[in-house]
Amino acid sequence: MIRTISINDAEYPKILRTLHSPPKALYVNGSFKEEDDFAVAIVGSRRASRYGIEMGEKLGYDLALSGVTVVSGMARGIDSAAHRGALKAGGRTIAVMGSGHGHIYPAENKDLYKKIAESGAVISEFENDISPLPRNFPIRNRIISGLSLGIVVVEAAKNSGALIPTDYALEQGREVFA
């Protein structure tokens, strides 16, 4: 069930309130928990190598096994691998979408979306009917880094969109790992 959480609600993540321009509201399927204050983002290429996919999943698994919430964007490649790893470990994961909940993107992640919502949260600052437009993804990246204490870039080309959350992380004073 999709709920709207405003910036003034107690459930709104405290760490997001510290951003220069926090989302006024989040559309959430799932729930936030206190342990989500200890989160690390894992990002990388959508066209990842087999090694990149394996490392994304392993990092997601190991972090979740250690009690760290894994944050990513539910995109193809590294993002999906990180979420799958966290789920395999029985840990928490948060997916930040670049569309509304009515447009799960990519479409092949519908099952992953459901699993994340059951044991973590799928969130968006976009209303349910908003399509996954290219301009939405850089916007959502500030939330991926904003929910996290640090960000790990597993694999990304020189001009990769996966580097956008890294720029946000640096602006936000977060740790960056590669």
Phi, psi and chi 1 to 4 in degrees:
 res  aa     phi    psi   chi1   chi2   chi3   chi4
   1 MET       -  130.0 -179.6  172.1   93.3      -
   2 ILE   -84.4  127.2  -45.8  -54.1      -      -
   3 ARG  -119.3  154.3  -60.1  173.8  -65.4  115.5
   4 THR  -104.5  127.9  -55.6      -      -      -
   5 ILE  -117.9  122.1  -60.8  172.8      -      -
   6 SER   -89.2  163.0   92.8      -      -      -
   7 ILE   -59.7  -21.5 -166.1  167.9      -      -
   8 ASN   -89.0   -8.0  -61.2  -43.8      -      -
   9 ASP   -77.2  147.6  -68.0  -23.8      -      -
  10 ALA   -61.5  -32.2      -      -      -      -
  11 GLU   -75.1  -17.8 -170.8 -179.5   -0.6      -
  12 TYR   -58.7  129.7 -168.5   94.2      -      -
  13 PRO   -58.0  124.9  -22.3   32.9      -      -
  14 LYS   -57.1  -41.0  -67.6  178.9 -148.4  106.0
  15 ILE   -63.2  -31.4 -165.1  167.3      -      -
  16 LEU   -69.7  -30.2  -89.7 -174.7      -      -
  17 ARG   -63.2  -20.7  -73.1 -170.2 -178.9  116.8
  18 THR   -81.3   -8.5   66.9      -      -      -
  19 LEU   -68.9  155.3  -62.7 -174.3      -      -
  20 HIS   -60.0  -41.1  171.0   67.4      -      -
  21 SER  -134.6   74.0  178.6      -      -      -
  22 PRO   -71.0  151.8   26.8  -32.4      -      -
  23 PRO   -62.2  137.4   -9.3   16.2      -      -
  24 LYS   -70.1  -28.5  -56.9 -115.9 -175.7  -73.8
  25 ALA  -148.3  152.5      -      -      -      -
  26 LEU  -123.3  139.6  -63.7  172.0      -      -
  27 TYR  -100.3  118.8  -59.4   92.3      -      -
  28 VAL  -123.0  131.7 -179.8      -      -      -
  29 ASN  -116.0  109.9 -171.3   -8.2      -      -
  30 GLY   118.9 -151.5      -      -      -      -
  31 SER  -150.1  155.8   63.2      -      -      -
  32 PHE   -95.8  148.4  -68.7  109.8      -      -
  33 LYS  -130.7  162.6  -68.0 -168.9  175.6 -179.8
  34 GLU   -57.6  -35.8 -164.6  170.1  -46.4      -
  35 GLU   -66.9  -13.3   62.2 -110.2   38.0      -
  36 ASP   -69.6   -9.6  -63.5  -23.8      -      -
  37 ASP   -65.7  -19.6  -70.1  -15.5      -      -
  38 PHE  -107.5   80.6  -61.1   98.9      -      -
  39 ALA  -124.7  147.9      -      -      -      -
  40 VAL  -129.2  134.8  170.6      -      -      -
  41 ALA   -89.1  142.5      -      -      -      -
  42 ILE  -124.2  122.4  -60.8  174.3      -      -
  43 VAL  -133.9  165.6  -60.9      -      -      -
  44 GLY   171.6 -169.4      -      -      -      -
  45 SER   -65.8  143.7  176.7      -      -      -
  46 ARG   -73.8  -30.6  -72.9  174.6  -73.4  147.8
  47 ARG  -103.1   59.5  -66.1 -176.0 -171.2  100.8
  48 ALA   -77.3  155.0      -      -      -      -
  49 SER   -73.8  168.5   67.9      -      -      -
  50 ARG   -60.0  -41.9 -175.8 -175.7  -33.8  174.5
  51 TYR   -59.9  -44.3  174.8   77.2      -      -
  52 GLY   -60.3  -43.9      -      -      -      -
  53 ILE   -61.5  -46.4  -62.4  -70.0      -      -
  54 GLU   -60.9  -42.9  -71.3  171.9    4.0      -
  55 MET   -69.7  -38.9  -70.1  -48.7  -58.3      -
  56 GLY   -60.4  -44.5      -      -      -      -
  57 GLU   -68.4  -41.7 -170.1  166.1  -38.0      -
  58 LYS   -64.0  -44.3 -179.9  173.1  178.7   13.1
  59 LEU   -62.8  -43.7  -75.0  167.2      -      -
  60 GLY   -59.2  -43.5      -      -      -      -
  61 TYR   -63.6  -51.6 -178.7   90.1      -      -
  62 ASP   -64.1  -41.8  -70.8  -14.1      -      -
  63 LEU   -64.2  -46.8  -74.7  167.9      -      -
  64 ALA   -63.1  -39.9      -      -      -      -
  65 LEU   -61.5  -28.3 -156.8   58.3      -      -
  66 SER   -87.8    3.1  -61.4      -      -      -
  67 GLY    89.4   11.2      -      -      -      -
  68 VAL   -93.9  134.3  175.5      -      -      -
  69 THR   -76.9  135.0  -61.6      -      -      -
  70 VAL   -98.8  126.4  173.8      -      -      -
  71 VAL  -113.1  136.6  178.3      -      -      -
  72 SER  -159.4 -173.0 -160.2      -      -      -
  73 GLY  -106.2    6.2      -      -      -      -
  74 MET    60.3   18.9 -152.5  172.2   73.5      -
  75 ALA   -77.7  169.0      -      -      -      -
  76 ARG   -59.4  160.3  -71.4 -179.2 -175.9   99.3
  77 GLY    83.4 -130.5      -      -      -      -
  78 ILE   -60.2  -44.1  -57.7  -62.4      -      -
  79 ASP   -56.1  -52.7  -69.1   15.6      -      -
  80 SER   -62.0  -39.2  -66.2      -      -      -
  81 ALA   -62.2  -42.3      -      -      -      -
  82 ALA   -62.7  -44.1      -      -      -      -
  83 HIS   -62.2  -44.7  -68.1  -57.5      -      -
  84 ARG   -60.8  -41.1  -76.2 -167.4  -53.4  -88.2
  85 GLY   -61.8  -45.4      -      -      -      -
  86 ALA   -61.6  -41.8      -      -      -      -
  87 LEU   -65.7  -40.8  -68.0  168.6      -      -
  88 LYS   -61.2  -32.9  -78.9 -177.2 -176.0  176.6
  89 ALA   -79.8   -6.1      -      -      -      -
  90 GLY    75.7   21.3      -      -      -      -
  91 GLY   -98.6 -173.6      -      -      -      -
  92 ARG   -96.6  146.4  -69.9 -167.0   47.9   82.7
  93 THR  -145.8  146.3 -173.0      -      -      -
  94 ILE  -123.3  126.8  -61.6  171.9      -      -
  95 ALA  -105.1  131.5      -      -      -      -
  96 VAL  -109.5  114.0 -176.0      -      -      -
  97 MET   -90.0  153.5  -63.9 -162.1  -41.9      -
  98 GLY  -100.5   25.6      -      -      -      -
  99 SER  -153.0  176.3   62.6      -      -      -
 100 GLY   -80.0  166.2      -      -      -      -
 101 HIS   -64.8  -18.8  -71.6  -88.3      -      -
 102 GLY   -76.3   -6.8      -      -      -      -
 103 HIS  -134.1   74.8  -65.1  -83.7      -      -
 104 ILE   -65.9  127.5  -62.5  167.8      -      -
 105 TYR  -135.5  131.9 -178.6   80.5      -      -
 106 PRO   -74.0  155.1   26.2  -31.7      -      -
 107 ALA   -57.1  -31.2      -      -      -      -
 108 GLU   -69.7   -6.1   68.5 -100.1   19.6      -
 109 ASN   -96.4   17.1  -82.4   -7.9      -      -
 110 LYS   -60.4  -42.0  -73.1 -177.4  179.8  179.2
 111 ASP   -67.2  -40.7  -73.7  -20.1      -      -
 112 LEU   -62.0  -42.9 -178.0   60.4      -      -
 113 TYR   -53.3  -49.0  172.5   98.8      -      -
 114 LYS   -62.9  -43.5  -70.5  175.7 -171.4  172.0
 115 LYS   -65.4  -40.6  -70.8  175.2 -175.8  173.0
 116 ILE   -64.4  -43.9  -66.5  169.5      -      -
 117 ALA   -62.8  -31.5      -      -      -      -
 118 GLU   -72.6  -32.0  -70.9  169.7    2.3      -
 119 SER  -122.1   10.6   63.8      -      -      -
 120 GLY  -164.2 -125.9      -      -      -      -
 121 ALA  -154.1  142.6      -      -      -      -
 122 VAL  -111.4  124.2 -179.2      -      -      -
 123 ILE  -128.2  158.5   69.3  170.3      -      -
 124 SER  -154.3  149.7  178.9      -      -      -
 125 GLU   -94.6    0.4   71.5  177.6  -53.8      -
 126 PHE   -97.3  139.3  -58.7  106.7      -      -
 127 GLU   -61.8  158.3  -66.6 -176.4   12.5      -
 128 ASN   -54.6  -32.0  -70.9  -15.6      -      -
 129 ASP   -90.0    5.1   61.6  -19.3      -      -
 130 ILE   -80.8  126.1  -59.7  -62.7      -      -
 131 SER   -73.8  162.0  -62.2      -      -      -
 132 PRO   -78.0   74.6   27.5  -32.8      -      -
 133 LEU   -78.4  145.2  -57.4  171.5      -      -
 134 PRO   -52.5  -35.4  -27.7   35.6      -      -
 135 ARG   -69.6  -17.9   68.3  174.5 -178.7 -105.2
 136 ASN   -74.5  -28.8  -64.3   -8.1      -      -
 137 PHE   -70.4  -43.5  -66.7   92.5      -      -
 138 PRO   -61.5  -33.7  -25.6   35.2      -      -
 139 ILE   -65.0  -45.4  -65.8  168.4      -      -
 140 ARG   -68.3  -21.7   69.0   99.7 -162.6 -108.5
 141 ASN   -64.7  -27.1  -75.0  -26.5      -      -
 142 ARG   -68.0  -26.1   81.1 -175.6 -164.2  -65.3
 143 ILE   -77.8  -39.1  -60.5  172.2      -      -
 144 ILE   -56.5  -51.2  -68.7  172.6      -      -
 145 SER   -72.5  -33.0   60.3      -      -      -
 146 GLY   -66.3  -26.7      -      -      -      -
 147 LEU   -83.3   -6.7  -76.0  168.7      -      -
 148 SER  -115.5  151.8  -52.2      -      -      -
 149 LEU   -79.1  -24.8  -61.4  172.4      -      -
 150 GLY  -159.9  169.7      -      -      -      -
 151 ILE  -134.5  137.1 -174.9  168.1      -      -
 152 VAL  -112.8  123.7  178.8      -      -      -
 153 VAL   -98.1  113.0 -178.4      -      -      -
 154 VAL   -80.1  -47.2  173.8      -      -      -
 155 GLU  -159.8  127.1 -177.4  177.4   74.6      -
 156 ALA  -158.9  139.7      -      -      -      -
 157 ALA   -72.9  169.0      -      -      -      -
 158 LYS   -54.7  -41.5 -173.7  176.1 -179.3 -179.9
 159 ASN  -107.0   25.3  -65.3  -39.2      -      -
 160 SER   -66.5  143.8  173.3      -      -      -
 161 GLY   -64.4  -19.3      -      -      -      -
 162 ALA   -66.1  -15.8      -      -      -      -
 163 LEU   -83.7  -13.7  -61.2  178.2      -      -
 164 ILE   -62.2  -47.0  -63.9  170.1      -      -
 165 PRO   -63.8  -23.9   16.3  -24.9      -      -
 166 THR   -66.1  -43.2  -57.4      -      -      -
 167 ASP   -60.5  -44.5  -69.4  -22.4      -      -
 168 TYR   -61.0  -43.8  -79.3  119.4      -      -
 169 ALA   -58.6  -43.6      -      -      -      -
 170 LEU   -63.7  -42.1  -68.0  170.1      -      -
 171 GLU   -62.9  -34.4  -71.9  174.2   14.1      -
 172 GLN   -87.1   -0.4  -63.7  162.8   -7.5      -
 173 GLY    76.9   24.7      -      -      -      -
 174 ARG   -89.6  159.1  -51.4  -62.0 -163.8 -109.4
 175 GLU   -74.8  144.4  -64.8  -70.2  -28.8      -
 176 VAL  -125.4  129.8  175.7      -      -      -
 177 PHE  -126.0  148.8  -54.7   91.7      -      -
 178 ALA  -138.0      -      -      -      -      -
